[in-house]
Amino acid sequence: MASLLRRTSARLLTTSQRWLSTSTTDAPLLLSPKQVHELSKSEPVALLDVSWFMPNSTRDAKVEFINKRLPGAQFLDLDQVASTHELGLKHMMPEPRVFAEACGRFGIQPSSQVVIYDSHGVFSSPRALFMFRAFGHQKSSILNGGLPRWIDEGLPLEGTQPQTPRVTNYAEPILDEHMIRSYEQMVSNSSLDPTKDSSAELVLDARSKERYTGTAAEPRPGLSSGHIPNSFSLPFNTFLQKQISNSDGSEYTTFLPQDALRRVLEGSVGHEQAQLIINGKKPIVTTCGSGMTAGVLWLGLRLLGVKNIALYDESWTGYAMRPSSQIVKN
């Protein structure tokens, strides 16, 4: 199967563009709409719409999916394919059984090529990709630019009730626990200065700078803003670039090119720390408001070749909800 993927990928390469892939056996991390369209002609592709909106949004991801989606796509609800949490937090990493059952319902097998997208362009799709990769499903990618870019490039759509795929038996996978951080681990690490202590993990916070400094309120009522001690601010949208649709003038997002991603990282942590990160000498943990856009930072770093990255699953909501948590505001 790995050799088949390499042959398929080779057909899609040009002299001016190469896959941004972590190895020769992994699927590309990013795919363009045209690449997805061509790939689907040569092998079965499982397309998953993982659109998710903030709790205060009036948009309904499931309704939008029914009305407009990629042909053959299924809807993966990240709040449903999740584990229960003592604090009632949403979209936490699912148990292996829950992940396997969801894949089976979508007709996905461990050998399936999975392409994930959302309706923002890039927002919730990296979090879903993180989930697949954490469970060892390396043949998984995101559609860079998501549904809006697909539409912008004039590719076909569906707008009727989706067909139910044939259920498969997806073997229960093993979660790579090195990719997840707990509250206790974050508290322990927060006492260390990552610029001075080689054993400390460098924590990158994907929320806005204002929420990080405590000068703006959190979107979740009653939750304090601020940040974890010794963490760095790197708003997720600084890893992205806005695109304007030629069809209706609307905006959507795609990832910045590699050199621009590096400059953004250096602007957050400094040149020296960025070098250590890219060279694999400084482990990283990404966090955000609820564990969603931390996936954008995770994927952006992966595009820079960084592999030693974990994600704080509870993120700021879980951290700030606990009265014992130390919160910094500046």
Disulfide bonds with the S-S distance in Angstrom:
none
